[in-house]
C-alpha cells in the first residue's frame, strides 16, 4: 500500500470513529438523499449467521474506484459471523465485548473492547463470539465500488 493510500485509510478511520463516538466539534452537513437512505437502512444480517451490519455512511476515497463504507457491526452471543471475504481492506474497532478473530493462515486472536484489527482485501476470515453478550464493532471497509461488501467463503 502506498503512503497516500495509508494516509487516506487512516484519515477515513479516524474521521469515522470520531463521528460514531460523537467527538466531532464541527457541524456535519447532511449526506445526499441516496446516502441518507442507505445509512438509515435497518441492520442487515449475513445469511445463516449471527452477524449484522448497520450502514452508517459511505463516501468516495482518494483511490479511484474505491469507497469507504462505515458500519456498526454486531455478533450475537455464541454466534459466528461466517467465513467471508471483502473486496477491500477491513479496519475494525471492538467497542464492546470480546471476539475471537479467525483469519486463514494465522493463529486465532482474541480481541477485547478497545482493540482493533485489519483484514486485507480478499483474505478469508471469521469472527466467533463465545460469550453470553453481543460483541459490537465499528467497521470501516475501503472496498471496490459496485461489489458486494462481503462474500461468503467455503
C-alpha positions, -999 to +999 in steps of 0.1 A: +000+000+000+014+034-009+018+061+017-010+082+003-034+052+005-023+045+041-029+082+049-064+081+032-073+049+051-061+064+084-080+096+078-112+077+070-109+055+101-102+085+124-130+106+110-154+077+111-145+068+147-149+104+158-182+107+140-195+075+155-183+083+190-198+118+189-164+135+191-168+159+161-169+195+172-177+209+138-213+206+125-217+179+098-235+185+065-264+162+058-255+134+034-270+134-001-305+118-001-293+085-016-266+082+011-291+092+038-315+064+028-287+039+027-274+050+061-309+046+076-314+011+065-321-015+092-294-039+103-287-065+076-278-099+089-255-120+068-273-152+057-273-180+083-251-162+108-252-142+139-236-111+123-255-079+115-241-047+099-259-014+100-246+010+074-236+044+089-221+060+059-204+056+025-181+080+007-155+081-021-118+079-011-088+093-028-081+059-046-101+058-079-127+030-080-128+026-042-151+038-014-152+038+023-181+021+040-186+027+077-208+002+096-219-007+131-213-045+134-227-068+159-220-105+165-247-122+186-239-142+218-225-176+209-226-168+172-201-168+143-200-142+116-194-170+090-163-173+068-162-145+043-141-120+024-143-083+014-133-067-019-110-043+000-095-038+035-115-041+067-104-019+096-124-026+127-125-014+163-141-035+191-163-011+210-180-037+233-173-073+243-147-098+232-144-116+199-122-144+185-109-134+151-101-163+128-080-153+098-069-180+074-032-187+077-029-170+111-034-182+147-067-172+162-067-139+181-089-128+209-097-091+208-113-071+236-131-038+237-107-010+229-086-031+204-086-030+167-077-052+137-071-050+100-080-078+075-065-073+040-087-075+009-097-110-002-085-127+029-109-153+043-118-147+079-145-153+106-154-139+140-167-160+169-184-146+199-180-173+226-196-151+253-232-145+265-232-109+254-233-093+220-199-081+206-201-046+190-176-033+165-171-002+143-161-014+108-146+007+081-143-011+047-123+005+019-136-015-009-141-016-047-172+002-058-200-019-072-190-051-054-209-067-025-194-056+008-189-093+019-189-126+000-193-160+018-163-182+016-161-220+018 
